[in-house]
């Protein structure tokens, strides 16, 4: 792997005279504030408004390269100085026309899931697809073996095998998982792009490390430390000594400053309601981004993902408008009483309601320069089970270099 290709161009760097050894240090700091609209809450939800501000992320990343060997260590100081705060931690080397990584990395689960938090168009990833896959704080980065190989200039294959239970510093058990992705960008010109992709995988969780209930924050996300939370619905329960099969489809179209993107994820959760009674969970989103100042999102071919522009047309920065519709539904449950009903975080459930939540988000980003960005998101979330409609106002100051 050419580690230099993955580095931000603004980090602190060193390269030896013979070019054999190099390293670079990068950092990102994201400080968030959230305000929930109490007037939209109702007495069916058990949520109590918890407005506040907090450090969402505080990464320091160390990249190094010696000859054909590369390595990365990344810690999130917003969580702390402890093993579970480690994000990426791996070494890599070229293999069979691609690159193989050993250590902790993100499994290849989807387009927006693999996007860098520095370069998201909205403050959070599509939370419902993340919840369906269980790619939360404990399982977003996992130890294993990862391999990616370009099959052509427009086609990239990514394969991964990892510990399915949890990442470093968590209650790691002998679970095993695989996530694999194929990405194709047949059109990628300065004015147009067309992208398609798909992923497929299976996680089998060990008996003693049951991942448990997976919740969806439908009107605001929790902080890294969990001190600011939003209303949620528990969409599915995954047991130990069972598995989860998932498949996803990805698509994106770009025309000038306009970027449209969508993903659909279907998961089958084994024995979620007892032996032989699986839960099917469907999640999808549609997302749009438009640069008023004329820039366009950049395709990062080595990782098959999209990022923000690093060159602006105006000296005072760039302005981006964003929007997303996000939805998730447990296809095998309804609200009510009994083992086949929703696992809702609701004081009172609407009997017979679909186990579904959805949200609308609109936002604006101001790029002061390639290092500093200010983000604003307005989220409208709705939970069918609790018949709850909650709105939140979210603000972020981001510095990344």
N, C-alpha and C positions, 0 to 999 in steps of 0.2 A: 504494500500500500504506500502510496505517496502521501506521507503524513502531512507534508506542507500544504497539500491541496485542501486539507480539512481545516486548516488553521484560519482564524480571523487575521486579516492583514494588519490589525492594530495592536496585537499583543506584544509582550516583551520577548525578544527572540535572540538566539545565538546560533552561529554556524561555524564549525571548525574550518581552518584554512584548506584542508584537503577535501572538505565537503562530505566527509563520512559521517560526522556526528552533528546533530542539531537539536535544539529544543525550543519550545515556545510556551509562554504562560499567558493564559487568557482568564477573564473573569466576567461574570454577569451579576447584576444586582437588580432585583425587581421588588419594588415596594408598592403594595396594593392598599386601597381603601374601598370599603363596601358599605352601602346604606340600603337596608331592606324597607320596602314600603309596607308599613303595618296596616294601612288602610285596605290593602288587598288580601290580607290574611283572614281566615275564617275560623270558627271554633271547632272545625273538624280536624284540624292539624295539631299535633303536639309540639310544633315548632315555636320557639320563643325567639324573637328578633335579637340578633347578636351583631350589631353594627360594629365597625372598628377598622383599624389599619394594622398592617403586619408586613413582615418580609416574606414574600411569596417564594423567592429563590435568592440564594447567595452563593453562586458557584465560583469555584476556582478550578481551572483545568490546566493540567501539565501534560504537554505532548513532547515526545522525544523520538528520535530516529537514529539508528546506527546501521549504516549500510542498507540492507533490505529489511531489517527488523524495525518495527515501530511499536510504540507503547503509549497508553493514555491512562491518566489518573484524574478523576474528577470527584470533588466533594461538594455537597450542598450544606453550607454553613448556616442556612436558615433552619435546618433540622438540628445541627449540632456537630460536635467533633466526636463521632462515634461511628461504628461500622455500618449501621443502617443508613447513615448519611452519604455513603459512597454511591455515586451514580455509575460512572463508567470506570472500569479497571481491567485493562486487557493488554496483551501483546499480540502482534500480528506479523505475518510473513507471506510473501507470494506463494501460491500453490495452484497448480493446474490451470494456469491462465487467469486466476483470480487472486483473492486474498483471504486467508484464514485467520480468524481471531480466536484466542483462548482467553477466557475471563468473563467479566460481567459486562453485558451490553444489552441493548434493547432487542428482544425478539422481533422478527420481521412480520409484524401483525397488520400494518396498514399504512396508508399514505400520510394522514395527519398525525397518527400516533408516532411516526418516525420523524416528524418535523421537529426542528430545534425550537425550544421555547423562546429563543431569541427572535425567531422569525415567523411566529404565528400571526395571522391576520387579526384574530380576536384573542382576548386575554387567556382563554382556556381552549384546550382541544375539544372536539365534539364529545361532551361528557358522557353521552349515552352509549356510544360505541365503545368508549373506554370502559364503562361499567359492564357492558355485555361481555367483554373479553377479560374482565377482571384485571385490567392493566392499571391498577391503582398504585398507591405509594409503595406497597409491599411487592408488587409484581411488575412494575414498569421496567425495571432493569433486573436481569436475572443471569446467574452464572451458567456458562455453557460453552459451546463451540459454534462459531458463526462463520459462514463462507459466502462470499459474493463474487460473481464473475460476469463481466459483460459478454453477452453472446454475439452482439453486434454493436454498432454505434448507437442504435436506438433501443436495444433490448438488454435488460439486466435481470439476472437470476440471483436470488438471495435465499439461503438455506440456514436453518438454525436448529440446534438441539440443546436443551437446557434443563435446569432443575425447575420443575413446574410449580413447586410449592411457594417459595418466596425467594427474595433476593438476599444479598449479604446482610448479616446482622439481624435477620428475621428468624423465625422458627423453621429453619430449613429441614426438610425431610427427604425421603428417597423418591419423591415424585419426579416424573420425567415428561417433557413436552417437546413439541416441534412446531415451528412456524415457518412457512415458506412462501415466497412472494416472487411474482414475475411482473416486470414493468416494461411498457412499450410506449415510446413517444415517436410516432411516425412523422409528425410535423413539429418542427421547432425552429422557427425563423424569428427575426427581430420583431415581426408584426403579428405572427400567428403561432399557436401551438395546439396540438391535440395529444392527449395522454390517455392511456388505458392501463389498468393493472388489476391483479387479482392475488388473493392470499388464501392459504388453506393450512389448517393445523389441528393438532390434538394435544390436550394436556391431560395427564392422568395424575391425580393428587393422591398422596400417600394417606394411609389410614389415620396416622397420628397428627397430620398437619392439615386438617380440613379447612379449606379457605373460608367456609361459612357464608354468611349473607352478603350479597353485593347490593349496595345502595346507590341510588341516582340522586344527586343534588340538582334539582330541576330549575332552580331560580338563583343559584349562586354557589360557588365552590368553596370548600374548606381551605384553610391555610395549611402550610406545611406542618405547623405545630398543632393544628386542630382547634385553635382558640377562636376562630370565626367560622361559623357553619351556616348552611342554608337548609331550607326544608327539603326533605328527601322521601323517596319511596324505595323500599327494599324489593328489587325487581325479581331476584331469583336467589335460591339457596343452593350452594354447591357442597356436597358432602365429601367426606374422606373415602378413600378406596373407590373412587369413581372418577369419571372423566368429563371433559368438555371438548366437543368437536366444533370447529368454527370454519366458516368460509366467508370471504369478503370480495366485493367488486369495487373498483375505483375508476373514476373518470374525471378529466379536467379539460377545459377549453379556454384558450386565451386569445383575445383579439385586441391588440394594442394594449391599452391601460386596463382593460376589463379581464378579469379572471373568474371563471366559474368552476366549481369543484363539487364532487359528490361521492359518497361511499355508502354501500349497503353491507351490513354484517348480520349473518344468521348464526346463532350458536345453539347447539343441542347439549343440554346439561343432564348427564346420566343420573337416574334415580333421584331426581330432585324432589319428587313427591312420594318416594318409596321405591322398592325394587321394581324395575321395569317400567317406571313411570317418569319419563323424561320431560323436561321443560324446554320448549323452543322459544328463544328470545330473538326478536327481529328489531334491529336498530338501523337508522339511516339519517343522513343529513344532506342538505344542499347549502352551499356557501358561495358568496359572491364578494369580490374585492374590486374596487375601482380607484385608480390614482388620478385625482383631479389635476395633478401636476404633470401627468404624462408618462410616469415610469411604469414598469411592468414587473410582475413577479418573475424570479429567475428559477430555472430548472437546474437542479444539482444532479448531474448525470451519474456521479459516482455512488450516490445513495438513493437515487430515484425518488426525490422529494422536491418540494418547492420552498424557496426562500425569498426574503425581501431584497430589493435592489440595494446595491452598495455604491451606486453613482447616481447623483441627483441632477436634474436639469436646471435647478435654481440654487443660488448660493444660500438662500434662507431655508432650504430643506424641501420636504415633500409632504403631501397630504393624501391620505387614503381613507375611503369610506368602505365599510364592511357590513355584511349581514349574513345571518345563518338561521335556517330552520332545522331543529334537531328533534328526533322522535325515537322512543323505545317502547316495546310492548312484549309482555310475556303472553305468548299465544295460547298457552294451556291453562291459564288461571283466570278467575274472576273474583271480584270482591265479595266477601261474605264470611261464613264460618266454616271451618273444616280444613283438612289437609290439602285440598285442591284450590285454596283461595289465595289471594294476594298476601304478601308479607309486607303490608303497608305500614309506614310510620305515621299512622293517623289515629287521632283520638276516636273518631267515628268513621267507619268506612261506608261508602255508598254501595249497598248490597247489589250485586250483579253488574257493577261497573267493570269496564275493561281494565286490566292491569297495565295501564299505559300512562306515560308522561310525555309532554312535549314542550318545547320552548322556542321563543323567537328572540334573537339577539341582533341588535344594530349597534354599530360602533364607528368611531373615527380615530385615526392615528395621525399624529404629527411627528414626523421625523425631523428633529432639529438638525441632526447630522447623522452620519452612519453609526455613531456611538450612542446617541441619546434619542429616546422615543417616549412620547407621552400618549397613553391609550385611554379611551373612554368606551365603556360598554353599557348598554341598557338591556337587561334581560327580563323578558316576560315568560314565566313558567307556569304550567298548568298540570296538576295531578288529578287524573280521572277518579282515582280511588277515594281521595279525600275531598274531591270537588273543590280543590284549592287553587287559587290564582294568586301568585306572588310575583312581585316585581323588585328588581334590585338595580342599583346604580353603582358602577364599578369604575375605579380610576387606577391607573398604573403609571409609575415613573420607572423607566428602564434605562440602565447604563450597561453596555456590553462592549468589551474590547478584547 
